[in-house]
Structure formats: C-alpha cells, structure tokens
C-alpha cells in the first residue's frame, strides 16, 4: 500500500509541474510584451500621444539642430554637433571661453515665460555646463548667463566648481551660485540625468531625477539677499530683475556634454 501511495503522489506532483508550464510561459510572454511596450513608449526625442494631447512640444527632434542657434548668432555653432540622437558640445579645454567655434546656444524660435521643461543630460568626467531660462539677448552682455537664471549641469565628483560657492550652490541642478540643490541626487559622469524646470510667474522649481531640489520666488527678500552676496552683481548690477519671459539656452563651458529628450509645455 505504501508503494502505491508513493506512486500516486509522484504522478500527482508531475501533473502539477506540467500543468504549470503553459501558465509560466504565458506569464513570461506577457512580461516580454509589457517590456517591449515600455521600450516603444520611451523612445528618445519623441512625444507620446498623451503628451501631444496635453500640449507638449519637442525642442529637439534627435537628428537636426532645427530651432537652435548660437547666442547672439544666426547659425548653429560648429563646435556643437548632433550625434547619437543628442546635442553634443565638443570639449575644448578652454573653460568658460568655450570653443572658438562654439559658445552657448539658445532655442531661438521663441521666448518662454510660464513653462514646464524636461530634458536629459550626460557629462564627461569633470565636465561643466548649464541650462538657462528666461535669458535675454542684448548688446550689453556677451554671455546669456549674465541675463538670467542657470540650472547647473556638473560632474559633482570631479569638477572643482562643486566645492566652490556656498554650501554646494554650484553643484548639479542648483540655481547657480545662489541656491544649492537638495537632495543632491545627480548621477555620476557617463550616465543620463533627468531634469525638469517649472516656471509659473515668479515661482520656480528645479527637479532632478524625480526630486524637487530647488524652489524659489523671483523678487523675494530671501533671493535678493542671496544675489547680493553672489557673483551676479559684479557681472550685471540688474541681474535680480529676471525677465518674465526669455530664451532657453545650453552652455558651452569647454567640456563634453550631451543633451536629449528636450521638450516643453507652456503653462
């Protein structure tokens, strides 16, 4: 009797194993379909149907420099290139002077005031750059950073600027030289960081890799006090008078930096 019972138990167990296999294969296939669907909907430099319906627009199509030009220039600088579906500034080693055929670039089609901007950036080792917003083109100033706020782009580990300024206010996604990004959650050089800028009237937010890291109010006593002890009064005595609208720009700081997935929604 014991042998018979053992055989019955064996056959029942085998039946369960075989009956589970089709289900497991089906579940695996369903997982693959879901993964493929995610890959398709997260293709770089594209908008989903939901984003299109919600009013988002691409500022970079992944293959051309359409819409972009040098700051106070008519053409797209030669030091910038479109490569691997990204906008790449080729390092020159000349620091803020940038490449002799480079310089900062702006999306020159129009100015933006109230907006939600999203993009991704990646830096080389010890690289520095920035994202400008509400920047102005004037005869008076040679650099866009003298005319509007900058969301810092930096290799926090290897670039010396990370330890300058005050309390980390020159590290990645900080309001440059004014407010330190906190928490500081930037990914290391060679990896893509996802950042967002929200501007609604005088209320501004910087978002880095999903976290709000900077929040400030233009014209507030708190911001004015920070501006007074920063580098800005020496560069532009009226820097605190941030415009209600301006250009989106990317900085050439002499280092290799890549940008992609640049999209914006006007609010």
N, C-alpha and C positions, 0 to 999 in steps of 0.2 A: 504493500500500500504506500509506503514511504517513497519508493522509486516512482510510482505512478504520479504521486502528488508533485514530486520534483519535476517530472516531465511536463506536467500541466503548467506548473509555474514558469518553466523555461519557455514554453510555447506562448503563453500569455505575454511575457516580457518581450519576446521577439516581435510579437504582433504590435505591441505598443511602439517599439522602435521604428518599425517600417511605416506604421500609420502616421508617425510624427514627421517623417522625412518630407513628404509633399508640402506639409504646412510650413516647415522650416524653409524649404526652397522658395515657397510663395512669399514668405515674410522677407527673405533676403532679396528677392526680385523687387518687392515693393520698396525696400530701403534704397536699392540702386536707383529706382525711378525717382524717388524723392531727392536723392543726392544729385542726379542729373538735372532735375528741375531747378534746384538751388543754384547750380553752376550756370544754367542758362539765364536765370533772372538776375544774377550778379555779375554779368559780363561788364568789363570796364568800359567807361566812357559811353554809357547808354542810359536811357531812361526807361523805367518800367511804365506800363500802361497807366498804373495808378499815379505815378509821378507826373506824367504828361497831363492827366486829367486834373491834377492838383496845381498845375501852373509852373512846374519846374522847367528850366531850360538849361541846356548844356553850354558851357563857355569854352569847351574844348572837345572836338569831335574824335580825337585819338589818332588822326592821320595828317592834319594840316594845322597851320598857325592862324587860320581864319579868325579875324576879330582881334588878334593880338598885334601889338607894335611896341617899339621902344618908347620909353618915357621921353616926351618932347621930340619924338622922331616920327617919320612917316612909314618906316619899314620895320620888319621883324629883324632884330639884330642877328648877325651871322654866328655869334657865339652860342646862341640858343638853337636847339635842334629838336625835331620831332623824332623820337626813337623808342621802339618797344611800347608803342601806344602811350607815350608820356612826353611832356615838355621837359627837356633837359638843358640845364645851363652847364656848359663845359668849364671845368675848373681852370683858372688862370694863375692862381697863386698870388694874385695882386690885391687880395683883401677887398675892402670897400670900393677900391677903384674899379674892381671888376675887370672883365676882359676888354681889351682895346676895341674889339668889335662886338662888345656885349652891352652891359648896362641893364638897369631894371626895365621890366616890361609891364604893360598895362593892357587890360581888356578895353580897347578904345572905342567900342561901338556905342557905349552909353555909360552914364554915371548911375550909381545905385545909392539909394538913401536908406529905406527900410527894406531889409532883405534877410534871407536865410541862405547862407553859403555853405556848401560842403565840398571837400576835396581830400585827396590823399597826397602825402609827400614822403619822400625817402631821401636820406642824405648819405653821402660817403663819409668815411672816417674823418673826424674833426671838421666837419662842414658846417657852414652857417648860411642862413638865408632868412627870408621873411615873407609874410603875406600882408599886403597893405590894403586898407579900405578907407573909403571917403577921402582918397588922395586927390590932390589938385595939380594941374599943370599951369605954372605961372612963369613969367620971365624972371622973377626974383630968385627962384630956387632951382638948383641943379639936380637935386635928388628928391624923389617922391616922399621919402621918409621924413623930410623936413616939413611936410604939409599935412600929414595925417597919421593915424594910429598904425602900429605894426604888431601883428601876431607873430611872435618869434618862431623861427624854424632853426633847430640846432641839434648837433650831436652833443648831448649834455655831458657825456663821459670824457670826450677827448678834446673838445674845443675850449680854449682858455676863457672865452666870454662867459661860460657857465658859472664861473666863480667870481665874476666881476659884478658891478652894480650893487644892489642892496637886496639881501635876503633871497637870492635866486631869481630876481626880476629880469634876468637876461636869459633864462633857460626856456626851453621849448614851450610854446603856446602862451608865454607870459605876454602881457601888454608891455612891450619892450621898454625897459629901464624905468618902469612905473609900478606894475603890479605883478607879483610872482604867481605863476600857475600853481594851483594846489587843489587836489593832489598832483604831484609831478609823476605822471604815468607814461611818459614818452617811451617808445620802443627804441632799441639801440640802432646804430647806423646799419644800413643794409636792409632794414625792414620797413614796411609801409605803415605810416601813421594815418589815422582817420581824424580829421579835424572839421569843426563847424564854427561859423560865426553867425550870431544872431544880432541884428541891429534894428531896433524899433524906437524911433525918436532918439532920445538921449540915453536909452537903456541898451547896454552892450553886454553880450556874453561870449566867452571863448569856450569851446568844448573840444576836448582831446580824448580820443579813444573811448568815447561814450560818457565821460565825466565832465561836468561843468567845472572848469578850473579857474576862470576869471569872470567876475561880474562887476560892472561899474556903471556910474552915471556921469555922462558928459556934463560939465558945468557945476558939479557938486564941489562942496568945500573940501571934501576928502581928496578928490582927484586933483584939484587946484594945488593943494599943499604938496602933493607928490610931484607935480610938474615943476614946482618952484625949486626943488632940490635935485632935479634930474638934469640930464644933458640938454634938454629941449630949449630952455630959454636962451642958451648960447647959440643955438642953431637957428631958431626962429622965435623972436620975442612974443609973437602972437600965436604960438603953437597951440595953446589951450583953446583957441577959437576953432574947434573942429567943425568942419562944414557939415551941413545937413545931408549932403549927398556928394559922391565923388567916385573916383575910379578904383577898381580892384586891380592890384598890382602884385608882381612877384619879383623878388630881389636877386640881383647878381652880386654876390659877396665874394666872388673869386673862387668858389668851391663847387664841386659836382653835387647837384641836387636835382631830383626828379619830381614832377607833379602830374597827377592824373585825376580822373573822375571829378572834374571841376564842374559843379552845377549850382544853380542859384534859383531861388524863388523870391519874387518881390512880395512884400507884405503890405 
